[in-house]
Amino acid sequence: MPDHIKFILRHAFYGFLIACTFTGMVLYFNIANIWHLVTHTTEGPIALAVFVILCTITFGSVQIGMQIMTMGEEDDDADGGKRDDLPVLDDMTALNQVPIPIHADDRR
């Protein structure tokens, strides 16, 4: 299996572990009365499965993205880019532009 696929699957699994921990904490502390929903309704296991799957997608994506963004090398070389000042036009006639008078009715 290619290394990049192993990398993505490994960090997606870490996201799954974080999602399971988060779901367990939500159930343990009974946030938004989720524990009652899961244990006292017939749709509770489906709600729990959906909650775990959506949290896995969220935390797995964050974990993969965070690891990919921290993979880069530091590039602090001072030799890149042009460092000249930007030209600033103070006079409107420099581009052959003339202001056009606009008359507005005072209807307020």
Contacts in CASP RR format, 6 or more apart in sequence:
PFRMAT RR
TARGET T0000
AUTHOR 0000-0000-0000
METHOD contacts of the structure
MODEL  1
MPDHIKFILRHAFYGFLIACTFTGMVLYFNIANIWHLVTHTTEGPIALAV
FVILCTITFGSVQIGMQIMTMGEEDDDADGGKRDDLPVLDDMTALNQVPI
PIHADDRR
7 67 0 8 1.000
8 64 0 8 1.000
11 60 0 8 1.000
11 63 0 8 1.000
11 64 0 8 1.000
11 65 0 8 1.000
11 67 0 8 1.000
12 56 0 8 1.000
12 60 0 8 1.000
12 63 0 8 1.000
12 64 0 8 1.000
14 60 0 8 1.000
14 63 0 8 1.000
15 56 0 8 1.000
15 59 0 8 1.000
15 60 0 8 1.000
15 62 0 8 1.000
15 63 0 8 1.000
16 56 0 8 1.000
16 59 0 8 1.000
16 60 0 8 1.000
18 59 0 8 1.000
18 60 0 8 1.000
18 63 0 8 1.000
19 52 0 8 1.000
19 55 0 8 1.000
19 56 0 8 1.000
19 58 0 8 1.000
19 59 0 8 1.000
19 60 0 8 1.000
20 52 0 8 1.000
22 55 0 8 1.000
22 59 0 8 1.000
23 48 0 8 1.000
23 51 0 8 1.000
23 52 0 8 1.000
23 55 0 8 1.000
26 32 0 8 1.000
26 34 0 8 1.000
26 51 0 8 1.000
27 34 0 8 1.000
27 35 0 8 1.000
27 38 0 8 1.000
27 48 0 8 1.000
28 35 0 8 1.000
30 36 0 8 1.000
34 47 0 8 1.000
34 51 0 8 1.000
37 44 0 8 1.000
37 47 0 8 1.000
38 44 0 8 1.000
38 45 0 8 1.000
38 47 0 8 1.000
38 48 0 8 1.000
41 47 0 8 1.000
89 95 0 8 1.000
92 98 0 8 1.000
92 99 0 8 1.000
END
